[in-house]
Amino acid sequence: MALASAGCIPLTQDVAKGLRQGEALYYLDYDNDHCGLLGLGHSGEGAPTSVIVAKSHATAPDGGRFAIAVEPHKFDLENSYAPARQRVYLLDANGIRIIKPWKKGRWKFHFALLMPQGEEARDLELVLSTFYYNPIIHGWPN
């Protein structure tokens, strides 16, 4: 077993549940920036205008609850993509951004969204797991 796992690279995999057409929720863990990336559809009639962070939260796989903060994804702003996807950050009890990797398992998110017709609640899930990639076993990436 030790020989088979030599040279393995752990890769975080994510699967989102509860999304509507045109929406996306991913986990980003590059440049020590651990956050979710939330896309809420295309601009236009019926699209959310913002996330109400005071009424939104995340629940960890172990049941811990976190306040969240959101900010527009810089790549989308630099390239004039509309609407910009939102980076979703977990906050500790003091309101400080948590910079460590998220735990593996089923994360639950409750988002309060400001819509043209008023507020709307959206519950989404993000399942995080680890895949161990080995170029000797799996071959080189294409």
NUVODO-958451 format. One line per field, with one value per residue (C-alpha): residue number from 0; x negated, y negated, z. Coordinates in nm, 2 decimals. Example, Ala and Ser with C-alpha at 12.3 -4.5 7.8 and 13.67 -1.06 7.14 Angstrom:
// NUVODO-958451
seq: 0,1 .
east: -1.23,-1.37 .
north: 0.45,0.11 .
up: 0.78,0.71 .
// end
This chain:
// NUVODO-958451
seq: 0,1,2,3,4,5,6,7,8,9,10,11,12,13,14,15,16,17,18,19,20,21,22,23,24,25,26,27,28,29,30,31,32,33,34,35,36,37,38,39,40,41,42,43,44,45,46,47,48,49,50,51,52,53,54,55,56,57,58,59,60,61,62,63,64,65,66,67,68,69,70,71,72,73,74,75,76,77,78,79,80,81,82,83,84,85,86,87,88,89,90,91,92,93,94,95,96,97,98,99,100,101,102,103,104,105,106,107,108,109,110,111,112,113,114,115,116,117,118,119,120,121,122,123,124,125,126,127,128,129,130,131,132,133,134,135,136,137,138,139,140,141 .
east: 0.00,-0.28,-0.44,-0.11,-0.05,-0.40,-0.39,-0.02,0.11,0.42,0.68,0.99,1.31,1.64,2.00,2.27,2.64,2.95,2.85,3.08,3.00,2.72,2.60,2.26,2.10,1.73,1.46,1.14,0.82,0.53,0.29,0.39,0.73,0.99,1.33,1.64,1.72,2.09,2.24,2.61,2.71,2.71,2.79,3.14,3.49,3.53,3.15,3.03,2.87,2.68,2.63,2.76,2.47,2.63,2.90,2.67,2.45,2.26,2.28,1.97,1.98,1.93,2.23,2.03,2.20,2.01,2.11,2.00,1.86,1.88,1.68,1.69,1.45,1.16,1.12,1.48,1.44,1.12,1.28,1.61,1.81,2.16,2.28,1.96,1.94,1.91,1.63,1.78,1.55,1.61,1.58,1.48,1.67,1.49,1.58,1.23,1.19,1.08,0.78,0.74,0.87,1.24,1.31,1.40,1.77,2.11,2.12,2.46,2.51,2.81,2.81,3.05,3.06,3.19,3.40,3.58,3.91,3.77,3.58,3.55,3.38,3.17,3.02,2.73,2.49,2.13,1.97,1.59,1.37,1.01,0.89,0.54,0.39,0.08,-0.07,-0.22,0.12,0.35,0.12,0.02,0.30,0.42 .
north: 0.00,-0.24,-0.19,-0.24,-0.57,-0.70,-1.02,-1.07,-1.43,-1.50,-1.69,-1.84,-1.74,-1.92,-1.84,-2.10,-2.01,-2.22,-2.45,-2.59,-2.62,-2.86,-2.85,-2.72,-2.66,-2.56,-2.53,-2.73,-2.65,-2.82,-3.09,-3.02,-3.16,-2.91,-3.01,-2.91,-3.06,-3.12,-3.20,-3.29,-3.29,-3.55,-3.91,-4.01,-3.99,-3.76,-3.74,-3.80,-4.14,-4.05,-3.81,-3.94,-3.82,-3.91,-3.65,-3.39,-3.12,-2.80,-2.47,-2.25,-1.87,-1.85,-2.08,-2.40,-2.71,-3.00,-3.35,-3.43,-3.72,-3.77,-3.97,-3.99,-3.75,-3.97,-3.77,-3.85,-4.22,-4.25,-4.08,-4.27,-3.96,-4.03,-3.94,-3.88,-3.55,-3.59,-3.45,-3.31,-3.32,-3.16,-3.39,-3.29,-3.40,-3.74,-3.80,-3.73,-3.54,-3.18,-3.10,-2.73,-2.46,-2.36,-2.02,-1.73,-1.63,-1.78,-2.16,-2.33,-2.69,-2.91,-3.21,-3.50,-3.67,-4.01,-3.97,-4.23,-4.12,-4.10,-3.85,-3.48,-3.21,-2.94,-2.63,-2.47,-2.19,-2.14,-1.80,-1.81,-1.50,-1.41,-1.23,-1.10,-1.15,-0.95,-1.01,-0.66,-0.50,-0.74,-0.87,-1.22,-1.48,-1.57 .
up: 0.00,0.09,-0.26,-0.44,-0.25,-0.31,-0.52,-0.47,-0.48,-0.27,-0.47,-0.31,-0.50,-0.46,-0.55,-0.51,-0.44,-0.46,-0.74,-1.00,-1.37,-1.43,-1.07,-0.94,-0.60,-0.58,-0.32,-0.39,-0.21,-0.39,-0.28,0.09,0.01,0.12,0.02,-0.17,-0.51,-0.56,-0.90,-0.89,-1.26,-1.53,-1.50,-1.59,-1.46,-1.16,-1.08,-0.73,-0.67,-0.36,-0.06,0.27,0.49,0.82,0.75,0.58,0.74,0.68,0.88,0.89,0.86,1.24,1.30,1.37,1.25,1.08,0.98,0.62,0.43,0.06,-0.19,-0.57,-0.75,-0.87,-1.20,-1.29,-1.21,-1.41,-1.71,-1.68,-1.63,-1.51,-1.27,-1.08,-0.88,-0.51,-0.30,0.02,0.33,0.67,0.97,1.33,1.64,1.63,1.27,1.14,0.81,0.86,0.65,0.70,0.47,0.51,0.66,0.43,0.44,0.38,0.42,0.43,0.33,0.40,0.17,0.21,-0.13,-0.22,-0.53,-0.74,-0.58,-0.22,-0.01,-0.09,0.11,-0.07,0.10,-0.08,0.00,-0.09,-0.04,-0.01,-0.04,-0.13,-0.44,-0.44,-0.79,-0.89,-1.23,-1.23,-1.17,-1.34,-1.62,-1.70,-1.72,-2.07 .
// end
